[in-house]
Amino acid sequence: MKLNGSEIIVECLKEQGVDTIFGYPGGAILNVYDALYKHSDEITHILTSHEQGASHAADGYARATGKVGVCFATSGPGATNLVTGIATAYMDSVPMVAITCNVTVPLLGRDSFQEIDIAGVTMPITKHSYIVKNVKDLAKTLRNAFRIAKEGRPGPVLVDVTKDVTAAECEYSPRVPKPVDRITASIKEEDIDKAVTLIKKAKKPYVFVGGGAVISEASDELKKFVEKVDAPVCDSLMGKGAFDGSNERYTGMLGMHGTKTSNYGVSECDLLIVVGARSQTVLLEILRNSLRMQRFCSLMLMQLRLTKMSGQMHMYSEMLKRFLRESMIS
């Protein structure tokens, strides 16, 4: 069927299961809002008071639901107002797709009214940024944007669409999105066995919890694991809530804004078990504190939960796997 660019954007959002959008309209994106209005019974649009609020709302929506957050903004200042929310999503690994509109293709690069290279502006704080100048590329670009936002380490993707593309027409064929599978080819049973051996030998283990345990909804499994290894627990700001803060094993947050107990504990333990956090970040924190730790073992439990699968959470809950790395620090 033949649709214009604005209608293709709405249809692609429906393909991806989007039911809520946060945004603020403006001249360049009005065509998209006209198309969205016709589907108001299928997609709810939340009008924010400012574009920054739209990006933060999309970020919060993604954290709360596990779905990809979506926000809209118009050209120029509308687009740049999204930057802080996009940066937040990037730093905290939150899946988001930000859709902006720009001036028409002939006016690009001419310092036109409210023209800005938003794809270039957001390049350091997105997993990928696109500018669509041909309506035939629009559907493919949007599908890629959602795939990139969800796969691997989640994060934001920006799609900038010129205004003439939103009005141009082309053939559109709906597609069912393929599930985003977690890459598990590098996981080896012997690595898991090695980690189990390290845990059994440890006399002073310590557990550090990151945001991955929250995203994976692994609180129950984490509690059982901690009881089994009989270890104290600290966490990052992103990891808060995964482990009960009132539990007697909990020592507080790790790092420069953390507690003395947690920082000393990590420095003095003989095995650090990292659950749902990036090992590089933890390693840097440890090196700041002390070089006395004998071994560094990380269990990346990003797929702890085997149940409660959903399309958007597929990447985290498809299977139970443990990512391990052992490093000598002495």
Contacts in CASP RR format, 6 or more apart in sequence:
PFRMAT RR
TARGET T0000
AUTHOR 0000-0000-0000
METHOD contacts of the structure
MODEL  1
MKLNGSEIIVECLKEQGVDTIFGYPGGAILNVYDALYKHSDEITHILTSH
EQGASHAADGYARATGKVGVCFATSGPGATNLVTGIATAYMDSVPMVAIT
CNVTVPLLGRDSFQEIDIAGVTMPITKHSYIVKNVKDLAKTLRNAFRIAK
EGRPGPVLVDVTKDVTAAECEYSPRVPKPVDRITASIKEEDIDKAVTLIK
KAKKPYVFVGGGAVISEASDELKKFVEKVDAPVCDSLMGKGAFDGSNERY
TGMLGMHGTKTSNYGVSECDLLIVVGARSQTVLLEILRNSLRMQRFCSLM
LMQLRLTKMSGQMHMYSEMLKRFLRESMIS
1 171 0 8 1.000
1 172 0 8 1.000
1 173 0 8 1.000
2 169 0 8 1.000
2 170 0 8 1.000
2 171 0 8 1.000
2 172 0 8 1.000
3 11 0 8 1.000
3 169 0 8 1.000
3 170 0 8 1.000
3 172 0 8 1.000
4 31 0 8 1.000
4 35 0 8 1.000
4 135 0 8 1.000
4 166 0 8 1.000
4 167 0 8 1.000
4 168 0 8 1.000
4 169 0 8 1.000
5 31 0 8 1.000
5 35 0 8 1.000
5 135 0 8 1.000
5 138 0 8 1.000
5 161 0 8 1.000
5 165 0 8 1.000
5 166 0 8 1.000
5 167 0 8 1.000
5 168 0 8 1.000
5 169 0 8 1.000
5 170 0 8 1.000
6 31 0 8 1.000
6 32 0 8 1.000
6 34 0 8 1.000
6 35 0 8 1.000
6 36 0 8 1.000
6 166 0 8 1.000
6 167 0 8 1.000
7 35 0 8 1.000
7 172 0 8 1.000
8 135 0 8 1.000
8 138 0 8 1.000
8 139 0 8 1.000
8 142 0 8 1.000
8 170 0 8 1.000
8 172 0 8 1.000
9 32 0 8 1.000
9 35 0 8 1.000
9 99 0 8 1.000
9 138 0 8 1.000
9 142 0 8 1.000
9 161 0 8 1.000
9 166 0 8 1.000
10 32 0 8 1.000
10 35 0 8 1.000
10 36 0 8 1.000
10 38 0 8 1.000
10 39 0 8 1.000
10 43 0 8 1.000
11 139 0 8 1.000
11 172 0 8 1.000
11 174 0 8 1.000
12 138 0 8 1.000
12 139 0 8 1.000
12 142 0 8 1.000
12 143 0 8 1.000
13 21 0 8 1.000
13 43 0 8 1.000
13 70 0 8 1.000
13 142 0 8 1.000
14 39 0 8 1.000
14 42 0 8 1.000
14 43 0 8 1.000
15 143 0 8 1.000
15 174 0 8 1.000
15 175 0 8 1.000
15 176 0 8 1.000
15 177 0 8 1.000
16 68 0 8 1.000
16 143 0 8 1.000
16 146 0 8 1.000
16 177 0 8 1.000
17 67 0 8 1.000
18 43 0 8 1.000
18 67 0 8 1.000
18 68 0 8 1.000
18 69 0 8 1.000
18 70 0 8 1.000
19 42 0 8 1.000
19 43 0 8 1.000
19 44 0 8 1.000
20 43 0 8 1.000
20 44 0 8 1.000
20 45 0 8 1.000
20 46 0 8 1.000
20 61 0 8 1.000
20 69 0 8 1.000
20 70 0 8 1.000
21 36 0 8 1.000
21 43 0 8 1.000
21 44 0 8 1.000
21 45 0 8 1.000
21 46 0 8 1.000
21 58 0 8 1.000
21 70 0 8 1.000
21 71 0 8 1.000
21 72 0 8 1.000
22 45 0 8 1.000
22 46 0 8 1.000
22 48 0 8 1.000
22 53 0 8 1.000
22 54 0 8 1.000
22 55 0 8 1.000
22 57 0 8 1.000
22 58 0 8 1.000
22 61 0 8 1.000
22 69 0 8 1.000
22 70 0 8 1.000
22 71 0 8 1.000
22 72 0 8 1.000
23 45 0 8 1.000
23 46 0 8 1.000
23 47 0 8 1.000
23 48 0 8 1.000
23 51 0 8 1.000
23 54 0 8 1.000
23 71 0 8 1.000
23 72 0 8 1.000
23 73 0 8 1.000
24 47 0 8 1.000
24 48 0 8 1.000
24 49 0 8 1.000
24 50 0 8 1.000
24 51 0 8 1.000
24 54 0 8 1.000
24 72 0 8 1.000
24 73 0 8 1.000
24 74 0 8 1.000
24 78 0 8 1.000
25 33 0 8 1.000
25 47 0 8 1.000
25 72 0 8 1.000
25 74 0 8 1.000
26 33 0 8 1.000
26 74 0 8 1.000
26 75 0 8 1.000
26 78 0 8 1.000
27 74 0 8 1.000
27 75 0 8 1.000
27 101 0 8 1.000
27 163 0 8 1.000
28 74 0 8 1.000
28 75 0 8 1.000
28 101 0 8 1.000
28 102 0 8 1.000
28 103 0 8 1.000
28 114 0 8 1.000
28 163 0 8 1.000
29 72 0 8 1.000
29 73 0 8 1.000
29 74 0 8 1.000
29 75 0 8 1.000
29 100 0 8 1.000
29 101 0 8 1.000
29 163 0 8 1.000
29 166 0 8 1.000
30 74 0 8 1.000
31 101 0 8 1.000
31 163 0 8 1.000
31 166 0 8 1.000
31 167 0 8 1.000
32 72 0 8 1.000
32 99 0 8 1.000
32 101 0 8 1.000
32 161 0 8 1.000
32 166 0 8 1.000
33 45 0 8 1.000
33 72 0 8 1.000
36 43 0 8 1.000
36 45 0 8 1.000
45 72 0 8 1.000
46 54 0 8 1.000
46 57 0 8 1.000
48 54 0 8 1.000
48 57 0 8 1.000
50 81 0 8 1.000
51 71 0 8 1.000
51 73 0 8 1.000
51 78 0 8 1.000
51 79 0 8 1.000
51 81 0 8 1.000
51 82 0 8 1.000
52 81 0 8 1.000
52 82 0 8 1.000
52 84 0 8 1.000
52 85 0 8 1.000
53 85 0 8 1.000
54 71 0 8 1.000
54 72 0 8 1.000
54 73 0 8 1.000
54 82 0 8 1.000
55 71 0 8 1.000
55 73 0 8 1.000
55 81 0 8 1.000
55 82 0 8 1.000
55 83 0 8 1.000
55 84 0 8 1.000
55 85 0 8 1.000
55 86 0 8 1.000
55 88 0 8 1.000
55 89 0 8 1.000
55 96 0 8 1.000
55 98 0 8 1.000
56 84 0 8 1.000
56 85 0 8 1.000
56 88 0 8 1.000
57 71 0 8 1.000
58 69 0 8 1.000
58 70 0 8 1.000
58 71 0 8 1.000
58 85 0 8 1.000
58 89 0 8 1.000
58 96 0 8 1.000
58 98 0 8 1.000
59 69 0 8 1.000
59 85 0 8 1.000
59 88 0 8 1.000
59 89 0 8 1.000
59 92 0 8 1.000
59 94 0 8 1.000
59 96 0 8 1.000
60 69 0 8 1.000
60 94 0 8 1.000
61 67 0 8 1.000
61 69 0 8 1.000
62 68 0 8 1.000
62 69 0 8 1.000
62 89 0 8 1.000
62 94 0 8 1.000
62 95 0 8 1.000
62 96 0 8 1.000
63 92 0 8 1.000
63 94 0 8 1.000
65 312 0 8 1.000
66 95 0 8 1.000
66 215 0 8 1.000
66 310 0 8 1.000
66 312 0 8 1.000
66 313 0 8 1.000
67 95 0 8 1.000
67 312 0 8 1.000
68 95 0 8 1.000
68 96 0 8 1.000
68 97 0 8 1.000
68 146 0 8 1.000
68 149 0 8 1.000
68 150 0 8 1.000
68 312 0 8 1.000
69 94 0 8 1.000
69 95 0 8 1.000
69 96 0 8 1.000
69 97 0 8 1.000
70 96 0 8 1.000
70 97 0 8 1.000
70 98 0 8 1.000
70 99 0 8 1.000
71 82 0 8 1.000
71 96 0 8 1.000
71 97 0 8 1.000
71 98 0 8 1.000
71 99 0 8 1.000
72 99 0 8 1.000
72 100 0 8 1.000
73 79 0 8 1.000
73 81 0 8 1.000
73 82 0 8 1.000
73 98 0 8 1.000
73 99 0 8 1.000
73 100 0 8 1.000
74 100 0 8 1.000
74 101 0 8 1.000
74 114 0 8 1.000
75 100 0 8 1.000
75 101 0 8 1.000
75 102 0 8 1.000
75 103 0 8 1.000
75 114 0 8 1.000
75 115 0 8 1.000
75 116 0 8 1.000
75 118 0 8 1.000
75 163 0 8 1.000
76 102 0 8 1.000
76 114 0 8 1.000
76 115 0 8 1.000
76 116 0 8 1.000
76 118 0 8 1.000
77 114 0 8 1.000
78 100 0 8 1.000
79 100 0 8 1.000
79 102 0 8 1.000
79 116 0 8 1.000
79 118 0 8 1.000
79 121 0 8 1.000
79 160 0 8 1.000
80 116 0 8 1.000
80 118 0 8 1.000
80 121 0 8 1.000
82 98 0 8 1.000
82 100 0 8 1.000
82 122 0 8 1.000
82 158 0 8 1.000
83 121 0 8 1.000
83 122 0 8 1.000
83 125 0 8 1.000
86 96 0 8 1.000
86 98 0 8 1.000
86 122 0 8 1.000
86 125 0 8 1.000
86 126 0 8 1.000
86 156 0 8 1.000
86 158 0 8 1.000
87 125 0 8 1.000
88 94 0 8 1.000
89 95 0 8 1.000
89 96 0 8 1.000
89 155 0 8 1.000
89 156 0 8 1.000
90 125 0 8 1.000
90 126 0 8 1.000
90 127 0 8 1.000
90 155 0 8 1.000
90 156 0 8 1.000
92 238 0 8 1.000
93 153 0 8 1.000
93 154 0 8 1.000
93 155 0 8 1.000
93 215 0 8 1.000
94 154 0 8 1.000
94 155 0 8 1.000
94 156 0 8 1.000
95 149 0 8 1.000
95 150 0 8 1.000
95 154 0 8 1.000
95 155 0 8 1.000
95 156 0 8 1.000
95 312 0 8 1.000
96 149 0 8 1.000
96 155 0 8 1.000
96 156 0 8 1.000
96 157 0 8 1.000
97 142 0 8 1.000
97 145 0 8 1.000
97 146 0 8 1.000
97 149 0 8 1.000
97 156 0 8 1.000
97 157 0 8 1.000
97 158 0 8 1.000
97 159 0 8 1.000
98 122 0 8 1.000
98 156 0 8 1.000
98 157 0 8 1.000
98 158 0 8 1.000
98 159 0 8 1.000
99 142 0 8 1.000
99 158 0 8 1.000
99 159 0 8 1.000
99 161 0 8 1.000
100 118 0 8 1.000
100 158 0 8 1.000
100 159 0 8 1.000
100 160 0 8 1.000
100 161 0 8 1.000
101 160 0 8 1.000
101 161 0 8 1.000
101 162 0 8 1.000
101 163 0 8 1.000
101 166 0 8 1.000
102 108 0 8 1.000
102 115 0 8 1.000
102 116 0 8 1.000
102 118 0 8 1.000
102 131 0 8 1.000
102 160 0 8 1.000
102 161 0 8 1.000
102 162 0 8 1.000
102 163 0 8 1.000
103 112 0 8 1.000
103 113 0 8 1.000
103 114 0 8 1.000
103 115 0 8 1.000
103 162 0 8 1.000
103 163 0 8 1.000
104 162 0 8 1.000
104 163 0 8 1.000
104 164 0 8 1.000
105 133 0 8 1.000
105 162 0 8 1.000
105 164 0 8 1.000
105 165 0 8 1.000
107 115 0 8 1.000
108 115 0 8 1.000
108 133 0 8 1.000
108 162 0 8 1.000
109 115 0 8 1.000
109 117 0 8 1.000
117 131 0 8 1.000
118 129 0 8 1.000
118 158 0 8 1.000
118 160 0 8 1.000
119 129 0 8 1.000
119 130 0 8 1.000
119 131 0 8 1.000
119 158 0 8 1.000
119 160 0 8 1.000
120 129 0 8 1.000
122 129 0 8 1.000
122 156 0 8 1.000
122 158 0 8 1.000
123 129 0 8 1.000
125 156 0 8 1.000
126 155 0 8 1.000
126 156 0 8 1.000
126 157 0 8 1.000
126 158 0 8 1.000
127 148 0 8 1.000
127 149 0 8 1.000
127 155 0 8 1.000
127 156 0 8 1.000
127 157 0 8 1.000
128 144 0 8 1.000
128 145 0 8 1.000
128 148 0 8 1.000
128 157 0 8 1.000
128 158 0 8 1.000
129 157 0 8 1.000
129 158 0 8 1.000
129 159 0 8 1.000
129 160 0 8 1.000
130 141 0 8 1.000
130 144 0 8 1.000
130 145 0 8 1.000
130 157 0 8 1.000
130 158 0 8 1.000
130 159 0 8 1.000
130 160 0 8 1.000
131 160 0 8 1.000
131 161 0 8 1.000
131 162 0 8 1.000
132 138 0 8 1.000
132 141 0 8 1.000
132 159 0 8 1.000
132 160 0 8 1.000
132 161 0 8 1.000
132 162 0 8 1.000
132 165 0 8 1.000
133 162 0 8 1.000
133 165 0 8 1.000
134 165 0 8 1.000
135 165 0 8 1.000
135 168 0 8 1.000
135 169 0 8 1.000
135 170 0 8 1.000
136 170 0 8 1.000
138 161 0 8 1.000
138 165 0 8 1.000
138 170 0 8 1.000
139 172 0 8 1.000
141 159 0 8 1.000
142 159 0 8 1.000
143 175 0 8 1.000
143 177 0 8 1.000
145 157 0 8 1.000
145 159 0 8 1.000
146 157 0 8 1.000
146 177 0 8 1.000
147 177 0 8 1.000
147 178 0 8 1.000
147 180 0 8 1.000
148 157 0 8 1.000
149 155 0 8 1.000
149 156 0 8 1.000
149 157 0 8 1.000
150 180 0 8 1.000
150 312 0 8 1.000
150 314 0 8 1.000
150 315 0 8 1.000
151 180 0 8 1.000
151 315 0 8 1.000
152 180 0 8 1.000
152 182 0 8 1.000
152 183 0 8 1.000
152 315 0 8 1.000
154 315 0 8 1.000
179 311 0 8 1.000
179 314 0 8 1.000
180 314 0 8 1.000
180 315 0 8 1.000
181 314 0 8 1.000
181 315 0 8 1.000
181 318 0 8 1.000
182 302 0 8 1.000
182 303 0 8 1.000
182 314 0 8 1.000
182 315 0 8 1.000
182 316 0 8 1.000
182 318 0 8 1.000
182 319 0 8 1.000
182 321 0 8 1.000
184 319 0 8 1.000
184 321 0 8 1.000
187 321 0 8 1.000
187 322 0 8 1.000
187 323 0 8 1.000
191 322 0 8 1.000
191 324 0 8 1.000
192 322 0 8 1.000
192 324 0 8 1.000
194 324 0 8 1.000
194 326 0 8 1.000
195 297 0 8 1.000
195 299 0 8 1.000
195 322 0 8 1.000
195 324 0 8 1.000
195 326 0 8 1.000
198 271 0 8 1.000
198 295 0 8 1.000
198 297 0 8 1.000
198 326 0 8 1.000
199 205 0 8 1.000
199 229 0 8 1.000
199 271 0 8 1.000
199 273 0 8 1.000
199 297 0 8 1.000
201 271 0 8 1.000
202 229 0 8 1.000
202 269 0 8 1.000
202 270 0 8 1.000
202 271 0 8 1.000
203 270 0 8 1.000
204 268 0 8 1.000
204 269 0 8 1.000
204 270 0 8 1.000
204 271 0 8 1.000
205 229 0 8 1.000
205 230 0 8 1.000
205 231 0 8 1.000
205 269 0 8 1.000
205 270 0 8 1.000
205 271 0 8 1.000
205 272 0 8 1.000
205 273 0 8 1.000
206 231 0 8 1.000
206 232 0 8 1.000
206 233 0 8 1.000
206 234 0 8 1.000
206 265 0 8 1.000
206 266 0 8 1.000
206 269 0 8 1.000
206 271 0 8 1.000
206 272 0 8 1.000
206 273 0 8 1.000
207 225 0 8 1.000
207 226 0 8 1.000
207 229 0 8 1.000
207 231 0 8 1.000
207 232 0 8 1.000
207 233 0 8 1.000
207 234 0 8 1.000
207 273 0 8 1.000
207 275 0 8 1.000
208 233 0 8 1.000
208 234 0 8 1.000
208 235 0 8 1.000
208 236 0 8 1.000
208 254 0 8 1.000
208 266 0 8 1.000
208 272 0 8 1.000
208 273 0 8 1.000
208 274 0 8 1.000
208 275 0 8 1.000
208 277 0 8 1.000
208 282 0 8 1.000
209 222 0 8 1.000
209 233 0 8 1.000
209 234 0 8 1.000
209 235 0 8 1.000
209 236 0 8 1.000
209 239 0 8 1.000
209 242 0 8 1.000
209 243 0 8 1.000
209 275 0 8 1.000
209 276 0 8 1.000
209 277 0 8 1.000
210 235 0 8 1.000
210 236 0 8 1.000
210 238 0 8 1.000
210 239 0 8 1.000
210 242 0 8 1.000
210 274 0 8 1.000
210 275 0 8 1.000
210 276 0 8 1.000
210 277 0 8 1.000
211 236 0 8 1.000
211 238 0 8 1.000
211 239 0 8 1.000
211 242 0 8 1.000
211 276 0 8 1.000
211 277 0 8 1.000
212 218 0 8 1.000
212 238 0 8 1.000
212 239 0 8 1.000
212 242 0 8 1.000
212 275 0 8 1.000
212 276 0 8 1.000
212 277 0 8 1.000
212 301 0 8 1.000
212 302 0 8 1.000
212 316 0 8 1.000
213 219 0 8 1.000
213 222 0 8 1.000
213 239 0 8 1.000
213 242 0 8 1.000
213 243 0 8 1.000
213 275 0 8 1.000
213 276 0 8 1.000
213 301 0 8 1.000
213 304 0 8 1.000
214 238 0 8 1.000
214 239 0 8 1.000
214 240 0 8 1.000
214 241 0 8 1.000
214 242 0 8 1.000
215 302 0 8 1.000
215 316 0 8 1.000
216 276 0 8 1.000
216 301 0 8 1.000
216 302 0 8 1.000
216 303 0 8 1.000
216 304 0 8 1.000
216 305 0 8 1.000
216 316 0 8 1.000
216 317 0 8 1.000
217 305 0 8 1.000
217 308 0 8 1.000
217 317 0 8 1.000
218 242 0 8 1.000
218 275 0 8 1.000
218 301 0 8 1.000
218 304 0 8 1.000
218 305 0 8 1.000
219 241 0 8 1.000
219 242 0 8 1.000
219 243 0 8 1.000
219 244 0 8 1.000
221 301 0 8 1.000
221 304 0 8 1.000
221 305 0 8 1.000
222 242 0 8 1.000
222 243 0 8 1.000
222 275 0 8 1.000
222 301 0 8 1.000
222 304 0 8 1.000
223 243 0 8 1.000
223 244 0 8 1.000
223 247 0 8 1.000
225 275 0 8 1.000
226 233 0 8 1.000
226 243 0 8 1.000
226 249 0 8 1.000
229 273 0 8 1.000
231 249 0 8 1.000
231 273 0 8 1.000
232 249 0 8 1.000
232 250 0 8 1.000
232 251 0 8 1.000
232 265 0 8 1.000
233 243 0 8 1.000
233 247 0 8 1.000
233 249 0 8 1.000
233 250 0 8 1.000
233 251 0 8 1.000
234 250 0 8 1.000
234 251 0 8 1.000
234 252 0 8 1.000
234 253 0 8 1.000
234 254 0 8 1.000
234 259 0 8 1.000
234 262 0 8 1.000
234 265 0 8 1.000
234 266 0 8 1.000
235 241 0 8 1.000
235 242 0 8 1.000
235 243 0 8 1.000
235 250 0 8 1.000
235 252 0 8 1.000
235 253 0 8 1.000
235 254 0 8 1.000
236 253 0 8 1.000
236 254 0 8 1.000
236 277 0 8 1.000
237 253 0 8 1.000
237 257 0 8 1.000
238 277 0 8 1.000
239 276 0 8 1.000
239 277 0 8 1.000
240 253 0 8 1.000
242 275 0 8 1.000
243 249 0 8 1.000
243 250 0 8 1.000
244 250 0 8 1.000
245 252 0 8 1.000
251 259 0 8 1.000
251 261 0 8 1.000
251 262 0 8 1.000
251 265 0 8 1.000
252 258 0 8 1.000
252 259 0 8 1.000
252 261 0 8 1.000
252 262 0 8 1.000
253 259 0 8 1.000
253 262 0 8 1.000
254 262 0 8 1.000
254 263 0 8 1.000
254 266 0 8 1.000
254 282 0 8 1.000
254 285 0 8 1.000
255 262 0 8 1.000
255 263 0 8 1.000
255 285 0 8 1.000
263 289 0 8 1.000
266 272 0 8 1.000
266 285 0 8 1.000
266 286 0 8 1.000
266 289 0 8 1.000
266 293 0 8 1.000
267 286 0 8 1.000
267 289 0 8 1.000
267 290 0 8 1.000
267 292 0 8 1.000
267 293 0 8 1.000
268 290 0 8 1.000
268 292 0 8 1.000
269 293 0 8 1.000
270 293 0 8 1.000
270 294 0 8 1.000
270 295 0 8 1.000
271 295 0 8 1.000
271 297 0 8 1.000
272 282 0 8 1.000
272 286 0 8 1.000
272 293 0 8 1.000
272 296 0 8 1.000
272 297 0 8 1.000
272 298 0 8 1.000
273 297 0 8 1.000
273 298 0 8 1.000
273 299 0 8 1.000
274 282 0 8 1.000
274 297 0 8 1.000
274 298 0 8 1.000
274 299 0 8 1.000
274 300 0 8 1.000
275 299 0 8 1.000
275 300 0 8 1.000
275 301 0 8 1.000
276 300 0 8 1.000
276 301 0 8 1.000
276 302 0 8 1.000
277 298 0 8 1.000
277 300 0 8 1.000
279 296 0 8 1.000
279 298 0 8 1.000
279 300 0 8 1.000
279 325 0 8 1.000
282 298 0 8 1.000
283 296 0 8 1.000
283 327 0 8 1.000
283 329 0 8 1.000
286 293 0 8 1.000
286 296 0 8 1.000
286 329 0 8 1.000
287 329 0 8 1.000
291 329 0 8 1.000
291 330 0 8 1.000
292 330 0 8 1.000
293 329 0 8 1.000
293 330 0 8 1.000
294 328 0 8 1.000
294 329 0 8 1.000
294 330 0 8 1.000
295 326 0 8 1.000
295 327 0 8 1.000
295 328 0 8 1.000
295 329 0 8 1.000
296 325 0 8 1.000
296 326 0 8 1.000
296 327 0 8 1.000
296 328 0 8 1.000
296 329 0 8 1.000
297 324 0 8 1.000
297 325 0 8 1.000
297 326 0 8 1.000
298 323 0 8 1.000
298 324 0 8 1.000
298 325 0 8 1.000
299 322 0 8 1.000
299 323 0 8 1.000
299 324 0 8 1.000
300 322 0 8 1.000
300 323 0 8 1.000
300 324 0 8 1.000
301 322 0 8 1.000
301 323 0 8 1.000
302 316 0 8 1.000
302 321 0 8 1.000
302 323 0 8 1.000
303 316 0 8 1.000
303 317 0 8 1.000
303 318 0 8 1.000
303 319 0 8 1.000
303 320 0 8 1.000
303 321 0 8 1.000
304 320 0 8 1.000
305 316 0 8 1.000
305 317 0 8 1.000
305 320 0 8 1.000
306 317 0 8 1.000
306 319 0 8 1.000
306 320 0 8 1.000
307 317 0 8 1.000
308 317 0 8 1.000
309 317 0 8 1.000
309 318 0 8 1.000
310 317 0 8 1.000
END
